[in-house]
Amino acid sequence: MGAAATATPEPQPGARSGLLPGPLPGPLPAGRGGGLSGGALRFRELLGKVGSGEHTSTGLSRQEAREAMDLMLAGQASEAQLGAFLIAHRIRRPLPIELTGMLESYRHHGPLLVTPGRRALCFGVPYDGRSRTAPLLPLVALVLAAAGLPVVLHGGGPMPVKYGVTLAELFAALGVDWFGLPMAQVQDRLARHGLALTHQPDHFAAAERLLPVRDAIGKRPPVASLELLWTPHQGDHLLISGFVHPPTEARAWEALTAAGETDVLTIKGLEGSTDLPTTRAGITARLRQGVSERILLHPREHGIDAEEVRWSDLDSWRLQAGEALIGTGPLADALRWNVAAYLWFAGAHDTLVAALDQSEALLKARSGLALLASLQ
């Protein structure tokens, strides 16, 4: 990641493996952990640090948080322990350094994509999908990739608590299937077309095993925050993360800085996504080399005043998406605005005005539609 990633030899694309270093201790005698395995017993110790109450909870160190996440991904913690940890951590709120440790675990165990010699745009959006407004990111990604900017996305299946429509479902509605692909094929699409989506059920089974517990507790756990900060891409990139509440943004900055991310863009987008609104100022911030800069984007100053389009169903969205990719229909202005903003943030243009001109030209040339056809 960032500067840290360049210090090691470039890995081969694919899923990473390996869990905790060294063998886990065997079961303890009755009366010393009730027959829990070594991993479960250790997890109980870590759980005690986050679940001891407001005045006695000490939180976890960076290494302890990574170890806790390692144990969860390895299946070493019981479902009862998982549920207790996730809800206790949610109530107490994770410390930024805890998120850093958990992020390191995700980096180690999750899938891996690379773009040698090219700087990628990596988007982190909520896994529980969209349920109120029509999503733009799949269309934005297609147009940006058509303009020569590699785009890396990640997501999962329908996820608690919203069970909204997912990125993979939206792409499938457009005729692009990301389900069941080997990682080598995902990497090939990224290399050839500049676009990739890792799908958790297929590419990160260790994280997918947490889903039943997430469903059972009925609340977004800290893992949901982690998904906004992690990317499967290793190398030079701009990490773009959606957020809803300002404290969440501040924690993200601190966690990502500690994790070695050197260029981060946080977006207060629609439903916690990275989709910039068209009915209000877009609240964003750029964090580069540890220095933050608040950036407000005013769509009306650039002739954009379209209403947000309500989500209805996949069939309606498919028609709207097809129109937007040729610069017409109810999503067209929002698509032009978002593509322009990300062209500007990526450094393709010095001014947002110039980026808007290119965005409009890309839509008129049906560039995103052409890339879509090549992916089908």
C-alpha positions as YAML, in Angstrom:
chain: A
units: angstrom
residues:
- id: 1
  name: MET
  ca: [0.00, 0.00, 0.00]
- id: 2
  name: GLY
  ca: [1.43, 3.36, -0.95]
- id: 3
  name: ALA
  ca: [5.04, 3.74, 0.07]
- id: 4
  name: ALA
  ca: [4.95, 0.60, 2.18]
- id: 5
  name: ALA
  ca: [4.02, -1.57, -0.81]
- id: 6
  name: THR
  ca: [7.01, -0.48, -2.88]
- id: 7
  name: ALA
  ca: [9.44, -1.68, -0.25]
- id: 8
  name: THR
  ca: [8.71, -5.35, -0.95]
- id: 9
  name: PRO
  ca: [8.94, -7.38, -4.18]
- id: 10
  name: GLU
  ca: [5.84, -7.15, -6.30]
- id: 11
  name: PRO
  ca: [3.57, -10.10, -5.49]
- id: 12
  name: GLN
  ca: [1.81, -12.27, -8.01]
- id: 13
  name: PRO
  ca: [-1.90, -11.55, -8.51]
- id: 14
  name: GLY
  ca: [-4.28, -13.82, -6.67]
- id: 15
  name: ALA
  ca: [-5.56, -14.61, -3.24]
- id: 16
  name: ARG
  ca: [-3.17, -14.53, -0.34]
- id: 17
  name: SER
  ca: [-3.11, -17.29, 2.21]
- id: 18
  name: GLY
  ca: [-1.64, -17.97, 5.60]
- id: 19
  name: LEU
  ca: [-3.10, -17.15, 8.98]
- id: 20
  name: LEU
  ca: [-1.37, -16.81, 12.30]
- id: 21
  name: PRO
  ca: [2.40, -17.44, 12.40]
- id: 22
  name: GLY
  ca: [3.36, -20.70, 14.05]
- id: 23
  name: PRO
  ca: [1.12, -23.47, 15.39]
- id: 24
  name: LEU
  ca: [-1.73, -22.65, 17.71]
- id: 25
  name: PRO
  ca: [-1.59, -24.12, 21.22]
- id: 26
  name: GLY
  ca: [-3.65, -27.22, 21.84]
- id: 27
  name: PRO
  ca: [-6.73, -27.46, 24.06]
- id: 28
  name: LEU
  ca: [-6.31, -26.70, 27.73]
- id: 29
  name: PRO
  ca: [-7.42, -29.04, 30.49]
- id: 30
  name: ALA
  ca: [-10.92, -28.61, 31.92]
- id: 31
  name: GLY
  ca: [-11.04, -25.79, 34.43]
- id: 32
  name: ARG
  ca: [-8.54, -23.69, 32.48]
- id: 33
  name: GLY
  ca: [-10.68, -22.38, 29.64]
- id: 34
  name: GLY
  ca: [-13.38, -25.04, 29.67]
- id: 35
  name: GLY
  ca: [-11.73, -27.05, 26.90]
- id: 36
  name: LEU
  ca: [-11.48, -24.06, 24.52]
- id: 37
  name: SER
  ca: [-8.90, -24.35, 21.80]
- id: 38
  name: GLY
  ca: [-5.80, -22.20, 22.07]
- id: 39
  name: GLY
  ca: [-7.12, -19.77, 19.49]
- id: 40
  name: ALA
  ca: [-10.52, -19.44, 21.17]
- id: 41
  name: LEU
  ca: [-8.89, -18.99, 24.56]
- id: 42
  name: ARG
  ca: [-6.65, -16.25, 23.22]
- id: 43
  name: PHE
  ca: [-9.64, -14.60, 21.54]
- id: 44
  name: ARG
  ca: [-11.45, -14.62, 24.89]
- id: 45
  name: GLU
  ca: [-8.58, -12.61, 26.35]
- id: 46
  name: LEU
  ca: [-8.82, -10.07, 23.55]
- id: 47
  name: LEU
  ca: [-12.60, -9.96, 23.89]
- id: 48
  name: GLY
  ca: [-12.19, -9.10, 27.56]
- id: 49
  name: LYS
  ca: [-10.24, -5.98, 26.61]
- id: 50
  name: VAL
  ca: [-13.01, -4.55, 24.42]
- id: 51
  name: GLY
  ca: [-16.03, -5.84, 26.35]
- id: 52
  name: SER
  ca: [-15.23, -4.86, 29.94]
- id: 53
  name: GLY
  ca: [-17.36, -1.74, 30.10]
- id: 54
  name: GLU
  ca: [-16.91, 1.98, 29.66]
- id: 55
  name: HIS
  ca: [-14.48, 2.47, 32.54]
- id: 56
  name: THR
  ca: [-12.46, -0.76, 32.46]
- id: 57
  name: SER
  ca: [-12.18, -1.43, 28.71]
- id: 58
  name: THR
  ca: [-8.61, -0.79, 27.62]
- id: 59
  name: GLY
  ca: [-8.98, -1.34, 23.91]
- id: 60
  name: LEU
  ca: [-6.53, -3.28, 21.78]
- id: 61
  name: SER
  ca: [-3.08, -2.43, 20.56]
- id: 62
  name: ARG
  ca: [-2.43, -2.46, 16.84]
- id: 63
  name: GLN
  ca: [-0.92, -5.96, 17.05]
- id: 64
  name: GLU
  ca: [-3.75, -7.24, 19.26]
- id: 65
  name: ALA
  ca: [-6.39, -5.92, 16.87]
- id: 66
  name: ARG
  ca: [-4.65, -7.64, 14.00]
- id: 67
  name: GLU
  ca: [-4.46, -10.84, 16.01]
- id: 68
  name: ALA
  ca: [-8.18, -10.64, 16.84]
- id: 69
  name: MET
  ca: [-9.02, -10.19, 13.16]
- id: 70
  name: ASP
  ca: [-6.66, -13.02, 12.23]
- id: 71
  name: LEU
  ca: [-8.44, -15.34, 14.66]
- id: 72
  name: MET
  ca: [-11.85, -14.34, 13.33]
- id: 73
  name: LEU
  ca: [-10.81, -14.91, 9.73]
- id: 74
  name: ALA
  ca: [-9.20, -18.23, 10.66]
- id: 75
  name: GLY
  ca: [-12.42, -19.49, 12.23]
- id: 76
  name: GLN
  ca: [-10.67, -19.85, 15.60]
- id: 77
  name: ALA
  ca: [-13.33, -17.87, 17.50]
- id: 78
  name: SER
  ca: [-16.73, -19.36, 18.22]
- id: 79
  name: GLU
  ca: [-19.91, -17.73, 16.92]
- id: 80
  name: ALA
  ca: [-20.73, -16.61, 20.45]
- id: 81
  name: GLN
  ca: [-17.32, -14.98, 20.75]
- id: 82
  name: LEU
  ca: [-17.65, -13.35, 17.34]
- id: 83
  name: GLY
  ca: [-21.04, -11.86, 18.16]
- id: 84
  name: ALA
  ca: [-19.84, -10.62, 21.54]
- id: 85
  name: PHE
  ca: [-16.72, -9.04, 20.06]
- id: 86
  name: LEU
  ca: [-18.47, -7.35, 17.15]
- id: 87
  name: ILE
  ca: [-21.28, -5.84, 19.20]
- id: 88
  name: ALA
  ca: [-19.00, -4.81, 22.09]
- id: 89
  name: HIS
  ca: [-16.61, -3.19, 19.64]
- id: 90
  name: ARG
  ca: [-19.49, -1.36, 17.97]
- id: 91
  name: ILE
  ca: [-20.81, -0.02, 21.28]
- id: 92
  name: ARG
  ca: [-17.38, 1.15, 22.43]
- id: 93
  name: ARG
  ca: [-16.38, 2.33, 18.91]
- id: 94
  name: PRO
  ca: [-13.08, 1.09, 17.51]
- id: 95
  name: LEU
  ca: [-9.96, 3.13, 18.10]
- id: 96
  name: PRO
  ca: [-8.17, 4.25, 14.93]
- id: 97
  name: ILE
  ca: [-5.16, 2.10, 15.81]
- id: 98
  name: GLU
  ca: [-7.47, -0.91, 16.18]
- id: 99
  name: LEU
  ca: [-8.81, -0.29, 12.69]
- id: 100
  name: THR
  ca: [-5.21, -0.14, 11.48]
- id: 101
  name: GLY
  ca: [-4.46, -3.55, 12.96]
- id: 102
  name: MET
  ca: [-7.62, -5.05, 11.51]
- id: 103
  name: LEU
  ca: [-6.80, -3.50, 8.14]
- id: 104
  name: GLU
  ca: [-3.38, -5.15, 8.20]
- id: 105
  name: SER
  ca: [-5.09, -8.51, 8.72]
- id: 106
  name: TYR
  ca: [-7.39, -7.89, 5.75]
- id: 107
  name: ARG
  ca: [-4.40, -6.93, 3.61]
- id: 108
  name: HIS
  ca: [-2.64, -10.15, 4.54]
- id: 109
  name: HIS
  ca: [-5.52, -12.56, 4.07]
- id: 110
  name: GLY
  ca: [-7.60, -10.88, 1.37]
- id: 111
  name: PRO
  ca: [-7.34, -11.05, -2.42]
- id: 112
  name: LEU
  ca: [-4.69, -9.07, -4.25]
- id: 113
  name: LEU
  ca: [-4.69, -6.99, -7.45]
- id: 114
  name: VAL
  ca: [-1.90, -4.96, -9.02]
- id: 115
  name: THR
  ca: [-1.55, -2.37, -11.78]
- id: 116
  name: PRO
  ca: [2.20, -2.23, -12.51]
- id: 117
  name: GLY
  ca: [3.25, 1.21, -13.73]
- id: 118
  name: ARG
  ca: [-0.27, 2.64, -13.45]
- id: 119
  name: ARG
  ca: [-1.92, 4.52, -10.61]
- id: 120
  name: ALA
  ca: [-5.31, 3.10, -9.69]
- id: 121
  name: LEU
  ca: [-8.45, 4.66, -8.25]
- id: 122
  name: CYS
  ca: [-9.68, 2.38, -5.44]
- id: 123
  name: PHE
  ca: [-13.22, 2.86, -4.13]
- id: 124
  name: GLY
  ca: [-14.54, 1.73, -0.74]
- id: 125
  name: VAL
  ca: [-18.34, 1.75, -0.42]
- id: 126
  name: PRO
  ca: [-20.76, 0.07, 2.02]
- id: 127
  name: TYR
  ca: [-21.22, -3.64, 1.46]
- id: 128
  name: ASP
  ca: [-24.86, -3.47, 2.55]
- id: 129
  name: GLY
  ca: [-25.71, -1.75, -0.70]
- id: 130
  name: ARG
  ca: [-28.10, 0.97, -1.77]
- id: 131
  name: SER
  ca: [-31.82, 1.17, -1.07]
- id: 132
  name: ARG
  ca: [-32.89, 4.80, -1.49]
- id: 133
  name: THR
  ca: [-30.97, 6.43, -4.36]
- id: 134
  name: ALA
  ca: [-29.89, 5.12, -7.76]
- id: 135
  name: PRO
  ca: [-26.20, 4.09, -7.64]
- id: 136
  name: LEU
  ca: [-23.69, 5.77, -9.95]
- id: 137
  name: LEU
  ca: [-20.39, 4.02, -9.16]
- id: 138
  name: PRO
  ca: [-20.60, 1.22, -11.77]
- id: 139
  name: LEU
  ca: [-21.20, 3.82, -14.48]
- id: 140
  name: VAL
  ca: [-18.52, 6.17, -13.12]
- id: 141
  name: ALA
  ca: [-16.06, 3.26, -13.05]
- id: 142
  name: LEU
  ca: [-16.80, 2.35, -16.67]
- id: 143
  name: VAL
  ca: [-16.23, 5.89, -17.93]
- id: 144
  name: LEU
  ca: [-13.09, 6.45, -15.83]
- id: 145
  name: ALA
  ca: [-11.61, 3.15, -17.01]
- id: 146
  name: ALA
  ca: [-12.45, 4.10, -20.62]
- id: 147
  name: ALA
  ca: [-10.51, 7.32, -20.03]
- id: 148
  name: GLY
  ca: [-7.42, 5.30, -19.08]
- id: 149
  name: LEU
  ca: [-7.71, 5.40, -15.29]
- id: 150
  name: PRO
  ca: [-7.62, 1.91, -13.70]
- id: 151
  name: VAL
  ca: [-10.49, 1.41, -11.24]
- id: 152
  name: VAL
  ca: [-10.52, -1.21, -8.47]
- id: 153
  name: LEU
  ca: [-13.75, -2.04, -6.64]
- id: 154
  name: HIS
  ca: [-14.68, -4.59, -4.01]
- id: 155
  name: GLY
  ca: [-17.98, -5.75, -2.58]
- id: 156
  name: GLY
  ca: [-20.07, -8.63, -1.39]
- id: 157
  name: GLY
  ca: [-23.48, -10.17, -1.65]
- id: 158
  name: PRO
  ca: [-26.61, -8.68, -0.05]
- id: 159
  name: MET
  ca: [-25.43, -7.74, 3.42]
- id: 160
  name: PRO
  ca: [-27.09, -6.81, 6.71]
- id: 161
  name: VAL
  ca: [-28.41, -4.41, 7.82]
- id: 162
  name: LYS
  ca: [-29.87, -2.86, 4.66]
- id: 163
  name: TYR
  ca: [-29.58, -5.73, 2.19]
- id: 164
  name: GLY
  ca: [-29.51, -3.11, -0.54]
- id: 165
  name: VAL
  ca: [-28.55, -3.69, -4.14]
- id: 166
  name: THR
  ca: [-24.86, -4.52, -4.55]
- id: 167
  name: LEU
  ca: [-22.16, -3.56, -7.03]
- id: 168
  name: ALA
  ca: [-22.01, -7.09, -8.46]
- id: 169
  name: GLU
  ca: [-25.79, -7.11, -9.00]
- id: 170
  name: LEU
  ca: [-25.66, -3.74, -10.75]
- id: 171
  name: PHE
  ca: [-22.88, -4.86, -13.10]
- id: 172
  name: ALA
  ca: [-24.77, -8.07, -13.79]
- id: 173
  name: ALA
  ca: [-27.79, -5.98, -14.80]
- id: 174
  name: LEU
  ca: [-25.52, -4.31, -17.38]
- id: 175
  name: GLY
  ca: [-24.33, -7.68, -18.66]
- id: 176
  name: VAL
  ca: [-20.98, -7.86, -16.85]
- id: 177
  name: ASP
  ca: [-20.65, -10.86, -14.55]
- id: 178
  name: TRP
  ca: [-18.20, -10.70, -11.65]
- id: 179
  name: PHE
  ca: [-19.64, -13.76, -9.89]
- id: 180
  name: GLY
  ca: [-17.50, -16.89, -9.59]
- id: 181
  name: LEU
  ca: [-14.50, -15.56, -11.51]
- id: 182
  name: PRO
  ca: [-11.04, -16.85, -10.58]
- id: 183
  name: MET
  ca: [-8.78, -14.09, -9.29]
- id: 184
  name: ALA
  ca: [-6.53, -14.56, -12.31]
- id: 185
  name: GLN
  ca: [-9.44, -13.60, -14.55]
- id: 186
  name: VAL
  ca: [-10.28, -10.56, -12.42]
- id: 187
  name: GLN
  ca: [-6.63, -9.49, -12.67]
- id: 188
  name: ASP
  ca: [-6.73, -10.02, -16.44]
- id: 189
  name: ARG
  ca: [-9.75, -7.75, -16.78]
- id: 190
  name: LEU
  ca: [-7.94, -5.11, -14.77]
- id: 191
  name: ALA
  ca: [-4.86, -5.38, -16.98]
- id: 192
  name: ARG
  ca: [-6.78, -5.39, -20.27]
- id: 193
  name: HIS
  ca: [-9.74, -3.12, -19.53]
- id: 194
  name: GLY
  ca: [-8.69, -1.12, -16.47]
- id: 195
  name: LEU
  ca: [-11.56, -2.33, -14.28]
- id: 196
  name: ALA
  ca: [-11.83, -4.96, -11.55]
- id: 197
  name: LEU
  ca: [-14.30, -5.97, -8.84]
- id: 198
  name: THR
  ca: [-13.39, -8.55, -6.20]
- id: 199
  name: HIS
  ca: [-16.48, -10.30, -4.83]
- id: 200
  name: GLN
  ca: [-16.23, -11.39, -1.21]
- id: 201
  name: PRO
  ca: [-18.15, -14.70, -1.49]
- id: 202
  name: ASP
  ca: [-15.79, -15.79, -4.28]
- id: 203
  name: HIS
  ca: [-12.51, -14.14, -3.38]
- id: 204
  name: PHE
  ca: [-12.45, -13.65, 0.39]
- id: 205
  name: ALA
  ca: [-14.16, -16.66, 1.94]
- id: 206
  name: ALA
  ca: [-12.51, -16.03, 5.32]
- id: 207
  name: ALA
  ca: [-14.35, -12.69, 5.65]
- id: 208
  name: GLU
  ca: [-17.56, -14.17, 4.27]
- id: 209
  name: ARG
  ca: [-17.75, -16.58, 7.23]
- id: 210
  name: LEU
  ca: [-18.51, -13.57, 9.48]
- id: 211
  name: LEU
  ca: [-21.76, -12.90, 7.62]
- id: 212
  name: PRO
  ca: [-24.13, -15.11, 9.71]
- id: 213
  name: VAL
  ca: [-22.98, -13.39, 12.90]
- id: 214
  name: ARG
  ca: [-23.31, -9.94, 11.32]
- id: 215
  name: ASP
  ca: [-26.84, -10.88, 10.34]
- id: 216
  name: ALA
  ca: [-27.63, -12.17, 13.82]
- id: 217
  name: ILE
  ca: [-26.51, -9.01, 15.67]
- id: 218
  name: GLY
  ca: [-28.49, -6.76, 13.31]
- id: 219
  name: LYS
  ca: [-26.07, -3.83, 13.53]
- id: 220
  name: ARG
  ca: [-23.11, -2.69, 11.46]
- id: 221
  name: PRO
  ca: [-19.98, -3.91, 13.28]
- id: 222
  name: PRO
  ca: [-16.51, -2.33, 13.01]
- id: 223
  name: VAL
  ca: [-15.85, -4.71, 10.11]
- id: 224
  name: ALA
  ca: [-18.26, -2.54, 8.10]
- id: 225
  name: SER
  ca: [-15.97, 0.45, 8.71]
- id: 226
  name: LEU
  ca: [-13.00, -1.70, 7.78]
- id: 227
  name: GLU
  ca: [-14.55, -2.50, 4.38]
- id: 228
  name: LEU
  ca: [-14.58, 1.21, 3.55]
- id: 229
  name: LEU
  ca: [-10.84, 1.50, 4.27]
- id: 230
  name: TRP
  ca: [-9.49, -1.69, 2.72]
- id: 231
  name: THR
  ca: [-8.68, -2.23, -0.93]
- id: 232
  name: PRO
  ca: [-7.47, -5.40, -2.67]
- id: 233
  name: HIS
  ca: [-5.10, -3.24, -4.72]
- id: 234
  name: GLN
  ca: [-1.44, -3.15, -3.80]
- id: 235
  name: GLY
  ca: [0.71, -0.42, -5.25]
- id: 236
  name: ASP
  ca: [0.36, 3.25, -6.12]
- id: 237
  name: HIS
  ca: [-3.25, 4.41, -5.81]
- id: 238
  name: LEU
  ca: [-5.73, 7.01, -4.65]
- id: 239
  name: LEU
  ca: [-7.95, 5.43, -2.00]
- id: 240
  name: ILE
  ca: [-11.50, 6.84, -2.09]
- id: 241
  name: SER
  ca: [-13.67, 6.07, 0.93]
- id: 242
  name: GLY
  ca: [-17.29, 6.95, 1.63]
- id: 243
  name: PHE
  ca: [-18.48, 8.08, 5.06]
- id: 244
  name: VAL
  ca: [-21.62, 9.34, 6.79]
- id: 245
  name: HIS
  ca: [-20.63, 10.86, 10.14]
- id: 246
  name: PRO
  ca: [-17.68, 13.24, 10.72]
- id: 247
  name: PRO
  ca: [-16.21, 11.16, 13.60]
- id: 248
  name: THR
  ca: [-16.04, 8.21, 11.21]
- id: 249
  name: GLU
  ca: [-14.05, 10.30, 8.75]
- id: 250
  name: ALA
  ca: [-11.58, 11.42, 11.41]
- id: 251
  name: ARG
  ca: [-11.01, 7.83, 12.56]
- id: 252
  name: ALA
  ca: [-10.47, 6.77, 8.96]
- id: 253
  name: TRP
  ca: [-7.81, 9.43, 8.41]
- id: 254
  name: GLU
  ca: [-5.87, 8.37, 11.50]
- id: 255
  name: ALA
  ca: [-6.18, 4.64, 10.81]
- id: 256
  name: LEU
  ca: [-5.14, 4.92, 7.16]
- id: 257
  name: THR
  ca: [-2.21, 7.21, 7.93]
- id: 258
  name: ALA
  ca: [-0.90, 4.68, 10.46]
- id: 259
  name: ALA
  ca: [-1.40, 1.93, 7.85]
- id: 260
  name: GLY
  ca: [0.85, 3.74, 5.38]
- id: 261
  name: GLU
  ca: [-1.76, 5.13, 2.97]
- id: 262
  name: THR
  ca: [-0.35, 8.35, 1.54]
- id: 263
  name: ASP
  ca: [-3.22, 9.60, -0.64]
- id: 264
  name: VAL
  ca: [-6.79, 9.30, 0.63]
- id: 265
  name: LEU
  ca: [-10.01, 10.96, -0.49]
- id: 266
  name: THR
  ca: [-13.02, 10.82, 1.84]
- id: 267
  name: ILE
  ca: [-16.48, 11.51, 0.42]
- id: 268
  name: LYS
  ca: [-19.72, 12.25, 2.26]
- id: 269
  name: GLY
  ca: [-21.68, 10.66, -0.55]
- id: 270
  name: LEU
  ca: [-25.16, 9.29, -1.06]
- id: 271
  name: GLU
  ca: [-25.98, 6.65, 1.55]
- id: 272
  name: GLY
  ca: [-22.39, 6.52, 2.72]
- id: 273
  name: SER
  ca: [-21.11, 5.80, -0.78]
- id: 274
  name: THR
  ca: [-18.63, 7.71, -2.94]
- id: 275
  name: ASP
  ca: [-21.41, 9.04, -5.21]
- id: 276
  name: LEU
  ca: [-21.33, 12.84, -5.05]
- id: 277
  name: PRO
  ca: [-24.78, 14.43, -4.65]
- id: 278
  name: THR
  ca: [-26.24, 16.89, -7.15]
- id: 279
  name: THR
  ca: [-28.72, 18.62, -4.82]
- id: 280
  name: ARG
  ca: [-26.21, 19.87, -2.27]
- id: 281
  name: ALA
  ca: [-22.53, 20.63, -1.91]
- id: 282
  name: GLY
  ca: [-20.29, 17.59, -2.05]
- id: 283
  name: ILE
  ca: [-18.32, 17.37, 1.19]
- id: 284
  name: THR
  ca: [-14.92, 15.83, 0.55]
- id: 285
  name: ALA
  ca: [-11.44, 15.91, 2.01]
- id: 286
  name: ARG
  ca: [-8.01, 14.99, 0.65]
- id: 287
  name: LEU
  ca: [-5.42, 13.50, 2.99]
- id: 288
  name: ARG
  ca: [-1.96, 13.51, 1.44]
- id: 289
  name: GLN
  ca: [1.20, 12.66, 3.34]
- id: 290
  name: GLY
  ca: [-0.73, 13.14, 6.59]
- id: 291
  name: VAL
  ca: [-2.00, 16.64, 5.71]
- id: 292
  name: SER
  ca: [-5.77, 17.05, 5.26]
- id: 293
  name: GLU
  ca: [-7.58, 19.58, 3.08]
- id: 294
  name: ARG
  ca: [-11.34, 20.06, 3.11]
- id: 295
  name: ILE
  ca: [-12.79, 20.42, -0.40]
- id: 296
  name: LEU
  ca: [-16.40, 21.45, -1.07]
- id: 297
  name: LEU
  ca: [-17.81, 20.82, -4.53]
- id: 298
  name: HIS
  ca: [-20.82, 22.93, -5.52]
- id: 299
  name: PRO
  ca: [-22.65, 21.37, -8.47]
- id: 300
  name: ARG
  ca: [-24.88, 24.39, -9.13]
- id: 301
  name: GLU
  ca: [-21.82, 26.55, -9.74]
- id: 302
  name: HIS
  ca: [-21.16, 24.29, -12.72]
- id: 303
  name: GLY
  ca: [-24.70, 24.11, -14.08]
- id: 304
  name: ILE
  ca: [-25.58, 20.82, -12.33]
- id: 305
  name: ASP
  ca: [-28.88, 20.92, -10.44]
- id: 306
  name: ALA
  ca: [-30.52, 17.58, -11.20]
- id: 307
  name: GLU
  ca: [-32.57, 15.90, -8.50]
- id: 308
  name: GLU
  ca: [-31.25, 12.70, -6.99]
- id: 309
  name: VAL
  ca: [-32.86, 9.74, -8.71]
- id: 310
  name: ARG
  ca: [-34.73, 7.40, -6.41]
- id: 311
  name: TRP
  ca: [-33.90, 3.70, -6.45]
- id: 312
  name: SER
  ca: [-36.75, 1.48, -7.61]
- id: 313
  name: ASP
  ca: [-35.51, -1.80, -9.11]
- id: 314
  name: LEU
  ca: [-32.79, -3.28, -11.31]
- id: 315
  name: ASP
  ca: [-34.83, -3.18, -14.51]
- id: 316
  name: SER
  ca: [-35.53, 0.56, -14.17]
- id: 317
  name: TRP
  ca: [-31.92, 1.25, -13.23]
- id: 318
  name: ARG
  ca: [-30.64, -0.69, -16.26]
- id: 319
  name: LEU
  ca: [-32.62, 1.59, -18.58]
- id: 320
  name: GLN
  ca: [-31.45, 4.72, -16.73]
- id: 321
  name: ALA
  ca: [-27.85, 3.50, -16.83]
- id: 322
  name: GLY
  ca: [-27.94, 2.87, -20.56]
- id: 323
  name: GLU
  ca: [-29.25, 6.38, -21.16]
- id: 324
  name: ALA
  ca: [-26.68, 7.97, -18.84]
- id: 325
  name: LEU
  ca: [-23.78, 6.29, -20.62]
- id: 326
  name: ILE
  ca: [-24.74, 8.18, -23.80]
- id: 327
  name: GLY
  ca: [-25.35, 11.45, -21.91]
- id: 328
  name: THR
  ca: [-29.14, 11.40, -21.68]
- id: 329
  name: GLY
  ca: [-31.81, 10.48, -19.14]
- id: 330
  name: PRO
  ca: [-32.28, 11.28, -15.44]
- id: 331
  name: LEU
  ca: [-28.83, 10.04, -14.34]
- id: 332
  name: ALA
  ca: [-26.83, 11.87, -17.02]
- id: 333
  name: ASP
  ca: [-26.03, 15.07, -15.11]
- id: 334
  name: ALA
  ca: [-25.05, 13.18, -11.97]
- id: 335
  name: LEU
  ca: [-22.81, 10.88, -13.99]
- id: 336
  name: ARG
  ca: [-21.14, 13.78, -15.77]
- id: 337
  name: TRP
  ca: [-20.58, 15.53, -12.43]
- id: 338
  name: ASN
  ca: [-19.10, 12.50, -10.71]
- id: 339
  name: VAL
  ca: [-16.84, 11.52, -13.60]
- id: 340
  name: ALA
  ca: [-15.53, 15.09, -13.79]
- id: 341
  name: ALA
  ca: [-14.84, 15.24, -10.07]
- id: 342
  name: TYR
  ca: [-12.83, 12.01, -10.12]
- id: 343
  name: LEU
  ca: [-10.93, 13.01, -13.26]
- id: 344
  name: TRP
  ca: [-9.95, 16.17, -11.40]
- id: 345
  name: PHE
  ca: [-9.06, 14.38, -8.17]
- id: 346
  name: ALA
  ca: [-6.97, 11.90, -10.15]
- id: 347
  name: GLY
  ca: [-4.93, 14.76, -11.59]
- id: 348
  name: ALA
  ca: [-6.12, 14.36, -15.17]
- id: 349
  name: HIS
  ca: [-6.95, 18.09, -15.26]
- id: 350
  name: ASP
  ca: [-5.87, 21.19, -13.37]
- id: 351
  name: THR
  ca: [-9.39, 22.56, -13.10]
- id: 352
  name: LEU
  ca: [-12.82, 21.08, -12.50]
- id: 353
  name: VAL
  ca: [-14.12, 23.03, -15.49]
- id: 354
  name: ALA
  ca: [-11.70, 21.25, -17.82]
- id: 355
  name: ALA
  ca: [-12.61, 17.92, -16.23]
- id: 356
  name: LEU
  ca: [-16.31, 18.62, -16.87]
- id: 357
  name: ASP
  ca: [-15.52, 19.23, -20.53]
- id: 358
  name: GLN
  ca: [-13.74, 15.89, -20.80]
- id: 359
  name: SER
  ca: [-16.53, 14.14, -18.91]
- id: 360
  name: GLU
  ca: [-19.11, 15.45, -21.36]
- id: 361
  name: ALA
  ca: [-16.93, 14.45, -24.32]
- id: 362
  name: LEU
  ca: [-16.51, 10.92, -22.95]
- id: 363
  name: LEU
  ca: [-20.27, 10.52, -22.64]
- id: 364
  name: LYS
  ca: [-20.92, 11.92, -26.10]
- id: 365
  name: ALA
  ca: [-18.34, 9.51, -27.52]
- id: 366
  name: ARG
  ca: [-20.07, 6.63, -25.67]
- id: 367
  name: SER
  ca: [-16.72, 5.61, -24.22]
- id: 368
  name: GLY
  ca: [-18.19, 3.90, -21.18]
- id: 369
  name: LEU
  ca: [-20.66, 2.03, -23.35]
- id: 370
  name: ALA
  ca: [-17.83, 0.79, -25.57]
- id: 371
  name: LEU
  ca: [-15.90, -0.49, -22.55]
- id: 372
  name: LEU
  ca: [-19.04, -2.17, -21.27]
- id: 373
  name: ALA
  ca: [-19.38, -4.03, -24.58]
- id: 374
  name: SER
  ca: [-15.77, -5.22, -24.39]
- id: 375
  name: LEU
  ca: [-16.37, -6.63, -20.91]
- id: 376
  name: GLN
  ca: [-19.48, -8.60, -21.85]
...
